[in-house]
Structure formats: C-alpha cells, structure tokens
Amino acid sequence: MNIDNKMIDTKTNENKNNKNNECKEYNNLKYRTMINIGTNIDPVINTSEDAINNFLNSDIENNKKGIWSKLTKTEKIKKIKTYINDKLKPEYNLSDEEIAYTTKVFNLMIERKKLSKNNELNYNQDNGFIEQIGGLVFNTETRKFNINEELNKKAKTKKNK
C-alpha cells in the first residue's frame, strides 16, 4: 500500500508542477501582451445578477423582434393570435367560436410550414406585429378564412439565358 500512495503522491506533484508551469507561461504571455499592446488579455466580465438579467432580457427582446422565419413556433402563434384579435375580429365581426376556429386553422398552417417564409405575410419587424397575410380570403357564406396560394405568390423573375 505504501507504493501505491507514493505513486499517487508523485502524480499529484507532477500535476501541480504542470499547472504552475502553465500558469507561469500564461502570466508571462499576459505581461508581454500588456507591455506590447497596452491591453490585458483577460477581459473583465461582469457576472453580477443584474448584468446577467439585463443580458437575458435584451436577448429575449431581440428574439421576439427577429424576422418572421427566425421566430420560434411559440412566438409565431402568439403573433397570429394578436393579429386575429386586433385586425380580423373587428374587421369581420368574428364571434368567439369563429376566432377559436381561425386560430386553429392558422396553427395548423404554421405546423404544416404554410406560414413559415417571410414573403408569405407582411411582418413588421420593428414593432413585432403582423400587418397582412398574403392571399388571405374571407368567405362570407361559410364565415371561414382561406389562403389563396395564387394571390400569395410573388412574381418570379426569369433568368436570362
């Protein structure tokens, strides 16, 4: 057992020596860099709770205001619901049942990637609201919304040969 303990002790001493050598080399490099360039290699990182909370809050806000195709599915659904309640409900006098049905239809469209591209709707990135959904048609007889694919497509340019 003494031999095993001695082997462990020598290994830990070697690890300590390696760490000290690495630290000395790193410290020498930091010193040389500071002398030559005038800046420190190690950046000062503010790890206070307030700084971390501010960073996370700003990151969340930036993610909510990204382009439509980069938004998460949850954010897209929230913005669709806002669009239905703020724009479609007053314009077409939708009942609560019609709003629920319309929300389900738009959720299915998002699931099936029908409203995933930026050119399929007009989304204001600055304020985070949908302005218009391209090709959206309201059938007054059935009181349901449809998306007309032909109205939604943008004109494609022909390639020169």
N, CA and C atoms as a LAMMPS dump frame, in Angstrom:
ITEM: TIMESTEP
0
ITEM: NUMBER OF ATOMS
483
ITEM: BOX BOUNDS ff ff ff
-5.0000000000000000e+02 5.0000000000000000e+02
-5.0000000000000000e+02 5.0000000000000000e+02
-5.0000000000000000e+02 5.0000000000000000e+02
ITEM: ATOMS id mol type element x y z
1 1 1 N 0.809 -1.194 0
2 1 2 C 0 0 0
3 1 3 C 0.854 1.259 0
4 2 1 N 2.013 1.23 0.564
5 2 2 C 2.894 2.388 0.565
6 2 3 C 3.33 2.77 -0.837
7 3 1 N 3.547 1.754 -1.651
8 3 2 C 3.985 2.017 -3.027
9 3 3 C 2.876 2.742 -3.794
10 4 1 N 1.624 2.302 -3.606
11 4 2 C 0.501 2.957 -4.271
12 4 3 C 0.358 4.413 -3.835
13 5 1 N 0.492 4.661 -2.552
14 5 2 C 0.379 6.031 -2.047
15 5 3 C 1.487 6.922 -2.601
16 6 1 N 2.719 6.363 -2.706
17 6 2 C 3.831 7.132 -3.247
18 6 3 C 3.586 7.469 -4.714
19 7 1 N 3.002 6.515 -5.461
20 7 2 C 2.723 6.755 -6.874
21 7 3 C 1.671 7.863 -7.025
22 8 1 N 0.669 7.828 -6.184
23 8 2 C -0.377 8.844 -6.229
24 8 3 C 0.204 10.197 -5.875
25 9 1 N 1.064 10.239 -4.842
26 9 2 C 1.69 11.491 -4.435
27 9 3 C 2.557 12.072 -5.545
28 10 1 N 3.315 11.224 -6.235
29 10 2 C 4.17 11.737 -7.314
30 10 3 C 3.321 12.245 -8.479
31 11 1 N 2.187 11.589 -8.766
32 11 2 C 1.313 12.041 -9.844
33 11 3 C 0.692 13.395 -9.51
34 12 1 N 0.258 13.557 -8.261
35 12 2 C -0.337 14.844 -7.888
36 12 3 C 0.705 15.944 -7.909
37 13 1 N 1.94 15.631 -7.503
38 13 2 C 3.016 16.627 -7.558
39 13 3 C 3.318 17.019 -9.005
40 14 1 N 3.302 16.026 -9.924
41 14 2 C 3.542 16.327 -11.335
42 14 3 C 2.431 17.225 -11.873
43 15 1 N 1.169 16.93 -11.504
44 15 2 C 0.051 17.761 -11.96
45 15 3 C 0.184 19.191 -11.435
46 16 1 N 0.58 19.335 -10.18
47 16 2 C 0.761 20.67 -9.608
48 16 3 C 1.869 21.418 -10.322
49 17 1 N 2.989 20.713 -10.607
50 17 2 C 4.097 21.353 -11.314
51 17 3 C 3.669 21.789 -12.719
52 18 1 N 2.893 20.933 -13.406
53 18 2 C 2.413 21.283 -14.744
54 18 3 C 1.507 22.517 -14.692
55 19 1 N 0.634 22.56 -13.701
56 19 2 C -0.264 23.705 -13.564
57 19 3 C 0.528 24.972 -13.267
58 20 1 N 1.542 24.864 -12.408
59 20 2 C 2.367 26.034 -12.092
60 20 3 C 3.108 26.513 -13.327
61 21 1 N 3.655 25.557 -14.121
62 21 2 C 4.362 25.94 -15.345
63 21 3 C 3.417 26.608 -16.33
64 22 1 N 2.218 26.047 -16.489
65 22 2 C 1.24 26.64 -17.388
66 22 3 C 0.871 28.043 -16.911
67 23 1 N 0.696 28.184 -15.624
68 23 2 C 0.337 29.494 -15.087
69 23 3 C 1.462 30.489 -15.301
70 24 1 N 2.714 30.071 -15.124
71 24 2 C 3.846 30.971 -15.32
72 24 3 C 3.932 31.389 -16.781
73 25 1 N 3.775 30.423 -17.682
74 25 2 C 3.827 30.747 -19.104
75 25 3 C 2.682 31.688 -19.483
76 26 1 N 1.516 31.403 -18.963
77 26 2 C 0.356 32.248 -19.264
78 26 3 C 0.547 33.649 -18.692
79 27 1 N 1.056 33.707 -17.474
80 27 2 C 1.309 35.011 -16.852
81 27 3 C 2.365 35.791 -17.629
82 28 1 N 3.406 35.107 -18.109
83 28 2 C 4.42 35.77 -18.925
84 28 3 C 3.805 36.308 -20.216
85 29 1 N 2.944 35.518 -20.84
86 29 2 C 2.288 35.94 -22.07
87 29 3 C 1.396 37.152 -21.817
88 30 1 N 0.66 37.126 -20.736
89 30 2 C -0.2 38.263 -20.39
90 30 3 C 0.638 39.523 -20.187
91 31 1 N 1.754 39.376 -19.499
92 31 2 C 2.613 40.521 -19.216
93 31 3 C 3.189 41.087 -20.511
94 32 1 N 3.703 40.21 -21.381
95 32 2 C 4.27 40.669 -22.65
96 32 3 C 3.213 41.373 -23.508
97 33 1 N 2.016 40.811 -23.54
98 33 2 C 0.937 41.411 -24.322
99 33 3 C 0.585 42.785 -23.767
100 34 1 N 0.524 42.881 -22.457
101 34 2 C 0.198 44.156 -21.835
102 34 3 C 1.278 45.202 -22.146
103 35 1 N 2.541 44.806 -22.145
104 35 2 C 3.632 45.734 -22.434
105 35 3 C 3.603 46.153 -23.904
106 36 1 N 3.444 45.169 -24.813
107 36 2 C 3.498 45.459 -26.254
108 36 3 C 2.274 46.207 -26.762
109 37 1 N 1.098 45.736 -26.387
110 37 2 C -0.138 46.281 -26.94
111 37 3 C -0.766 47.31 -26.01
112 38 1 N -0.614 47.118 -24.747
113 38 2 C -1.195 48.044 -23.791
114 38 3 C -2.562 47.607 -23.29
115 39 1 N -2.976 46.396 -23.656
116 39 2 C -4.264 45.878 -23.171
117 39 3 C -4.043 44.551 -22.472
118 40 1 N -4.985 44.223 -21.652
119 40 2 C -4.932 42.976 -20.903
120 40 3 C -5.6 41.867 -21.719
121 41 1 N -5.046 40.659 -21.667
122 41 2 C -5.634 39.518 -22.384
123 41 3 C -6.948 39.109 -21.747
124 42 1 N -6.987 39.062 -20.442
125 42 2 C -8.181 38.613 -19.734
126 42 3 C -9.216 39.731 -19.703
127 43 1 N -10.336 39.543 -20.401
128 43 2 C -11.372 40.577 -20.331
129 43 3 C -12.072 40.519 -18.977
130 44 1 N -12.512 41.662 -18.529
131 44 2 C -13.25 41.725 -17.276
132 44 3 C -14.717 41.469 -17.601
133 45 1 N -15.264 40.412 -17.039
134 45 2 C -16.647 40.041 -17.295
135 45 3 C -17.468 40.338 -16.057
136 46 1 N -18.513 41.1 -16.256
137 46 2 C -19.398 41.449 -15.148
138 46 3 C -20.39 40.307 -14.954
139 47 1 N -20.256 39.589 -13.871
140 47 2 C -21.124 38.439 -13.612
141 47 3 C -22.121 38.709 -12.496
142 48 1 N -22.456 39.968 -12.308
143 48 2 C -23.449 40.275 -11.279
144 48 3 C -24.824 39.829 -11.76
145 49 1 N -25.701 39.641 -10.841
146 49 2 C -27.048 39.154 -11.171
147 49 3 C -27.797 40.156 -12.058
148 50 1 N -27.628 41.427 -11.789
149 50 2 C -28.296 42.451 -12.603
150 50 3 C -27.793 42.441 -14.041
151 51 1 N -26.484 42.303 -14.215
152 51 2 C -25.916 42.291 -15.564
153 51 3 C -26.405 41.077 -16.355
154 52 1 N -26.471 39.945 -15.699
155 52 2 C -26.948 38.724 -16.365
156 52 3 C -28.422 38.857 -16.717
157 53 1 N -29.229 39.391 -15.802
158 53 2 C -30.656 39.585 -16.082
159 53 3 C -30.868 40.563 -17.234
160 54 1 N -30.098 41.642 -17.257
161 54 2 C -30.209 42.609 -18.36
162 54 3 C -29.842 41.966 -19.691
163 55 1 N -28.777 41.17 -19.692
164 55 2 C -28.367 40.485 -20.921
165 55 3 C -29.453 39.531 -21.398
166 56 1 N -30.008 38.741 -20.493
167 56 2 C -31.048 37.777 -20.865
168 56 3 C -32.309 38.481 -21.355
169 57 1 N -32.71 39.551 -20.688
170 57 2 C -33.906 40.291 -21.115
171 57 3 C -33.718 40.905 -22.503
172 58 1 N -32.544 41.467 -22.755
173 58 2 C -32.305 42.046 -24.079
174 58 3 C -32.263 40.958 -25.146
175 59 1 N -31.726 39.788 -24.811
176 59 2 C -31.693 38.677 -25.765
177 59 3 C -33.105 38.186 -26.074
178 60 1 N -33.952 38.12 -25.075
179 60 2 C -35.348 37.702 -25.283
180 60 3 C -36.066 38.701 -26.176
181 61 1 N -35.869 39.989 -25.928
182 61 2 C -36.5 41.022 -26.752
183 61 3 C -36.007 40.959 -28.196
184 62 1 N -34.717 40.728 -28.382
185 62 2 C -34.18 40.618 -29.742
186 62 3 C -34.754 39.41 -30.463
187 63 1 N -34.948 38.314 -29.751
188 63 2 C -35.517 37.118 -30.376
189 63 3 C -36.975 37.332 -30.757
190 64 1 N -37.699 38.124 -29.99
191 64 2 C -39.11 38.385 -30.3
192 64 3 C -39.25 39.294 -31.512
193 65 1 N -38.249 40.1 -31.788
194 65 2 C -38.34 41.062 -32.871
195 65 3 C -37.523 40.662 -34.091
196 66 1 N -37.158 39.405 -34.191
197 66 2 C -36.408 38.953 -35.355
198 66 3 C -37.296 38.855 -36.577
199 67 1 N -36.703 38.477 -37.7
200 67 2 C -37.508 38.294 -38.904
201 67 3 C -38.429 37.1 -38.708
202 68 1 N -39.517 37.064 -39.46
203 68 2 C -40.57 36.07 -39.266
204 68 3 C -40.03 34.647 -39.346
205 69 1 N -39.182 34.37 -40.302
206 69 2 C -38.701 32.999 -40.487
207 69 3 C -37.801 32.543 -39.34
208 70 1 N -37.234 33.469 -38.584
209 70 2 C -36.345 33.12 -37.473
210 70 3 C -37.064 33.027 -36.13
211 71 1 N -38.337 33.402 -36.081
212 71 2 C -39.086 33.339 -34.825
213 71 3 C -39.377 31.89 -34.464
214 72 1 N -39.514 31.65 -33.176
215 72 2 C -39.898 30.315 -32.734
216 72 3 C -41.373 30.083 -33.033
217 73 1 N -41.758 28.836 -33.022
218 73 2 C -43.148 28.484 -33.304
219 73 3 C -44.085 29.127 -32.288
220 74 1 N -43.685 29.158 -31.044
221 74 2 C -44.5 29.762 -29.986
222 74 3 C -44.705 31.248 -30.24
223 75 1 N -43.642 31.945 -30.62
224 75 2 C -43.754 33.38 -30.908
225 75 3 C -44.649 33.618 -32.113
226 76 1 N -44.545 32.766 -33.124
227 76 2 C -45.401 32.911 -34.305
228 76 3 C -46.871 32.76 -33.923
229 77 1 N -47.173 31.77 -33.094
230 77 2 C -48.558 31.537 -32.67
231 77 3 C -49.076 32.726 -31.866
232 78 1 N -48.256 33.282 -30.989
233 78 2 C -48.669 34.457 -30.212
234 78 3 C -48.981 35.637 -31.133
235 79 1 N -48.138 35.827 -32.121
236 79 2 C -48.336 36.958 -33.032
237 79 3 C -49.543 36.736 -33.934
238 80 1 N -49.813 35.492 -34.311
239 80 2 C -51.009 35.176 -35.097
240 80 3 C -52.258 35.469 -34.266
241 81 1 N -52.262 35.067 -32.996
242 81 2 C -53.412 35.328 -32.125
243 81 3 C -53.65 36.833 -31.966
244 82 1 N -52.574 37.582 -31.817
245 82 2 C -52.698 39.035 -31.716
246 82 3 C -53.278 39.61 -33.002
247 83 1 N -52.818 39.094 -34.147
248 83 2 C -53.317 39.564 -35.437
249 83 3 C -54.813 39.264 -35.582
250 84 1 N -55.222 38.084 -35.165
251 84 2 C -56.642 37.705 -35.258
252 84 3 C -57.493 38.617 -34.379
253 85 1 N -57.053 38.814 -33.133
254 85 2 C -57.844 39.63 -32.202
255 85 3 C -57.827 41.113 -32.543
256 86 1 N -56.706 41.633 -33.033
257 86 2 C -56.599 43.068 -33.284
258 86 3 C -57.085 43.49 -34.667
259 87 1 N -56.876 42.642 -35.665
260 87 2 C -57.209 43.056 -37.034
261 87 3 C -58.441 42.341 -37.588
262 88 1 N -58.443 41.01 -37.505
263 88 2 C -59.509 40.25 -38.164
264 88 3 C -60.837 40.32 -37.417
265 89 1 N -60.795 40.257 -36.112
266 89 2 C -62.03 40.266 -35.319
267 89 3 C -62.847 41.536 -35.56
268 90 1 N -62.259 42.735 -35.454
269 90 2 C -63.089 43.93 -35.7
270 90 3 C -63.484 44.089 -37.171
271 91 1 N -62.613 43.658 -38.08
272 91 2 C -62.895 43.863 -39.496
273 91 3 C -64.041 42.984 -39.995
274 92 1 N -64.108 41.744 -39.504
275 92 2 C -65.121 40.8 -39.98
276 92 3 C -66.169 40.46 -38.924
277 93 1 N -66.177 41.139 -37.803
278 93 2 C -67.116 40.896 -36.696
279 93 3 C -67.17 39.41 -36.329
280 94 1 N -66.029 38.854 -35.995
281 94 2 C -65.921 37.428 -35.68
282 94 3 C -66.438 37.139 -34.277
283 95 1 N -67.141 36.011 -34.15
284 95 2 C -67.593 35.565 -32.837
285 95 3 C -66.445 34.806 -32.162
286 96 1 N -66.639 34.456 -30.9
287 96 2 C -65.606 33.727 -30.171
288 96 3 C -65.339 32.362 -30.799
289 97 1 N -66.383 31.707 -31.283
290 97 2 C -66.218 30.397 -31.923
291 97 3 C -65.429 30.529 -33.226
292 98 1 N -65.726 31.573 -33.983
293 98 2 C -65.012 31.797 -35.236
294 98 3 C -63.546 32.152 -34.981
295 99 1 N -63.304 32.876 -33.907
296 99 2 C -61.918 33.203 -33.543
297 99 3 C -61.16 31.937 -33.17
298 100 1 N -61.808 31.068 -32.393
299 100 2 C -61.17 29.811 -31.996
300 100 3 C -60.868 28.956 -33.222
301 101 1 N -61.812 28.878 -34.152
302 101 2 C -61.62 28.084 -35.363
303 101 3 C -60.499 28.68 -36.224
304 102 1 N -60.498 29.99 -36.381
305 102 2 C -59.479 30.661 -37.176
306 102 3 C -58.094 30.455 -36.561
307 103 1 N -58.022 30.513 -35.239
308 103 2 C -56.753 30.278 -34.556
309 103 3 C -56.254 28.867 -34.817
310 104 1 N -57.153 27.881 -34.772
311 104 2 C -56.767 26.5 -35.058
312 104 3 C -56.26 26.36 -36.491
313 105 1 N -56.947 27.016 -37.424
314 105 2 C -56.537 26.935 -38.827
315 105 3 C -55.136 27.517 -39.007
316 106 1 N -54.883 28.682 -38.424
317 106 2 C -53.565 29.293 -38.563
318 106 3 C -52.49 28.473 -37.848
319 107 1 N -52.828 27.865 -36.719
320 107 2 C -51.87 26.998 -36.034
321 107 3 C -51.506 25.802 -36.905
322 108 1 N -52.502 25.22 -37.576
323 108 2 C -52.228 24.116 -38.494
324 108 3 C -51.348 24.569 -39.652
325 109 1 N -51.596 25.763 -40.136
326 109 2 C -50.781 26.288 -41.23
327 109 3 C -49.329 26.469 -40.795
328 110 1 N -49.145 26.925 -39.576
329 110 2 C -47.78 27.07 -39.059
330 110 3 C -47.146 25.689 -38.9
331 111 1 N -47.909 24.725 -38.392
332 111 2 C -47.398 23.357 -38.243
333 111 3 C -46.978 22.777 -39.587
334 112 1 N -47.762 23.054 -40.62
335 112 2 C -47.508 22.499 -41.956
336 112 3 C -46.575 23.38 -42.783
337 113 1 N -45.97 24.373 -42.124
338 113 2 C -44.989 25.262 -42.755
339 113 3 C -45.573 26.089 -43.896
340 114 1 N -46.864 26.403 -43.827
341 114 2 C -47.504 27.236 -44.841
342 114 3 C -47.263 28.718 -44.574
343 115 1 N -47.007 29.078 -43.334
344 115 2 C -46.729 30.475 -42.978
345 115 3 C -45.348 30.582 -42.348
346 116 1 N -44.367 29.994 -42.985
347 116 2 C -43.036 29.997 -42.399
348 116 3 C -42.067 30.937 -43.104
349 117 1 N -42.382 31.335 -44.315
350 117 2 C -41.467 32.183 -45.081
351 117 3 C -41.828 33.656 -44.916
352 118 1 N -40.839 34.497 -45.081
353 118 2 C -41.038 35.937 -44.916
354 118 3 C -41.948 36.522 -45.983
355 119 1 N -41.96 35.937 -47.183
356 119 2 C -42.755 36.51 -48.263
357 119 3 C -44.219 36.068 -48.216
358 120 1 N -44.602 35.233 -47.288
359 120 2 C -45.981 34.763 -47.197
360 120 3 C -46.862 35.711 -46.383
361 121 1 N -46.239 36.651 -45.71
362 121 2 C -47.002 37.644 -44.951
363 121 3 C -46.179 38.902 -44.78
364 122 1 N -46.853 39.975 -44.455
365 122 2 C -46.164 41.236 -44.168
366 122 3 C -46.011 41.346 -42.665
367 123 1 N -44.786 41.211 -42.208
368 123 2 C -44.488 41.244 -40.782
369 123 3 C -43.588 42.436 -40.511
370 124 1 N -44.043 43.325 -39.626
371 124 2 C -43.253 44.48 -39.248
372 124 3 C -42.292 44.063 -38.146
373 125 1 N -41.037 43.994 -38.49
374 125 2 C -40.025 43.512 -37.566
375 125 3 C -39.763 44.501 -36.432
376 126 1 N -39.934 45.775 -36.702
377 126 2 C -39.633 46.792 -35.691
378 126 3 C -40.588 46.741 -34.506
379 127 1 N -41.898 46.657 -34.797
380 127 2 C -42.851 46.624 -33.685
381 127 3 C -43.322 45.215 -33.36
382 128 1 N -42.984 44.228 -34.18
383 128 2 C -43.29 42.834 -33.883
384 128 3 C -44.729 42.437 -34.157
385 129 1 N -45.385 43.1 -35.131
386 129 2 C -46.776 42.784 -35.441
387 129 3 C -46.92 42.372 -36.9
388 130 1 N -47.9 41.514 -37.131
389 130 2 C -48.229 41.119 -38.493
390 130 3 C -49.132 42.199 -39.071
391 131 1 N -48.776 42.7 -40.24
392 131 2 C -49.591 43.729 -40.878
393 131 3 C -50.626 43.123 -41.814
394 132 1 N -50.226 42.074 -42.536
395 132 2 C -51.138 41.465 -43.501
396 132 3 C -50.636 40.068 -43.835
397 133 1 N -51.586 39.165 -44.059
398 133 2 C -51.242 37.82 -44.51
399 133 3 C -51.615 37.733 -45.981
400 134 1 N -50.621 37.429 -46.798
401 134 2 C -50.821 37.398 -48.239
402 134 3 C -51.776 36.3 -48.67
403 135 1 N -52.714 36.641 -49.544
404 135 2 C -53.648 35.665 -50.086
405 135 3 C -54.769 35.278 -49.148
406 136 1 N -54.923 35.977 -48.032
407 136 2 C -55.981 35.65 -47.071
408 136 3 C -57.329 36.112 -47.613
409 137 1 N -58.253 35.162 -47.72
410 137 2 C -59.58 35.445 -48.266
411 137 3 C -60.617 34.995 -47.24
412 138 1 N -61.62 35.866 -46.999
413 138 2 C -62.696 35.536 -46.064
414 138 3 C -63.945 35.196 -46.867
415 139 1 N -64.457 33.994 -46.633
416 139 2 C -65.684 33.554 -47.289
417 139 3 C -66.853 33.978 -46.404
418 140 1 N -67.692 34.886 -46.906
419 140 2 C -68.783 35.425 -46.092
420 140 3 C -69.9 34.415 -45.877
421 141 1 N -70.049 33.452 -46.777
422 141 2 C -71.107 32.447 -46.618
423 141 3 C -70.767 31.448 -45.518
424 142 1 N -69.55 30.918 -45.557
425 142 2 C -69.144 29.936 -44.548
426 142 3 C -68.523 30.596 -43.326
427 143 1 N -68.175 31.906 -43.436
428 143 2 C -67.526 32.673 -42.369
429 143 3 C -66.207 32.02 -41.948
430 144 1 N -65.447 31.579 -42.958
431 144 2 C -64.139 30.962 -42.705
432 144 3 C -63.094 31.62 -43.597
433 145 1 N -61.859 31.544 -43.123
434 145 2 C -60.738 32.105 -43.867
435 145 3 C -60.052 31.019 -44.68
436 146 1 N -59.581 31.4 -45.851
437 146 2 C -58.775 30.535 -46.707
438 146 3 C -57.591 31.354 -47.183
439 147 1 N -56.545 30.663 -47.564
440 147 2 C -55.413 31.354 -48.161
441 147 3 C -55.328 30.91 -49.609
442 148 1 N -55.439 31.873 -50.496
443 148 2 C -55.355 31.615 -51.925
444 148 3 C -53.881 31.62 -52.311
445 149 1 N -53.356 30.459 -52.671
446 149 2 C -51.936 30.309 -52.985
447 149 3 C -51.521 31.198 -54.157
448 150 1 N -52.397 31.364 -55.144
449 150 2 C -52.041 32.146 -56.323
450 150 3 C -51.884 33.626 -55.987
451 151 1 N -52.697 34.128 -55.07
452 151 2 C -52.562 35.527 -54.655
453 151 3 C -51.334 35.731 -53.775
454 152 1 N -50.934 34.669 -53.104
455 152 2 C -49.829 34.748 -52.15
456 152 3 C -48.472 34.745 -52.845
457 153 1 N -48.375 34.124 -54.027
458 153 2 C -47.087 34.009 -54.692
459 153 3 C -46.657 35.343 -55.257
460 154 1 N -45.385 35.622 -55.108
461 154 2 C -44.834 36.842 -55.682
462 154 3 C -44.367 36.529 -57.112
463 155 1 N -44.324 37.542 -57.926
464 155 2 C -43.885 37.352 -59.303
465 155 3 C -42.412 36.95 -59.323
466 156 1 N -42.124 35.885 -60.038
467 156 2 C -40.747 35.419 -60.131
468 156 3 C -40.112 35.994 -61.384
469 157 1 N -38.862 36.34 -61.252
470 157 2 C -38.155 36.88 -62.408
471 157 3 C -37.569 35.75 -63.227
472 158 1 N -37.562 35.917 -64.537
473 158 2 C -36.996 34.9 -65.405
474 158 3 C -35.499 35.111 -65.529
475 159 1 N -34.781 34.012 -65.623
476 159 2 C -33.336 34.08 -65.769
477 159 3 C -32.998 34.376 -67.219
478 160 1 N -31.995 35.213 -67.406
479 160 2 C -31.507 35.498 -68.764
480 160 3 C -30.63 34.354 -69.218
481 161 1 N -30.858 33.918 -70.471
482 161 2 C -30.036 32.814 -70.987
483 161 3 C -29.079 33.3 -72.016
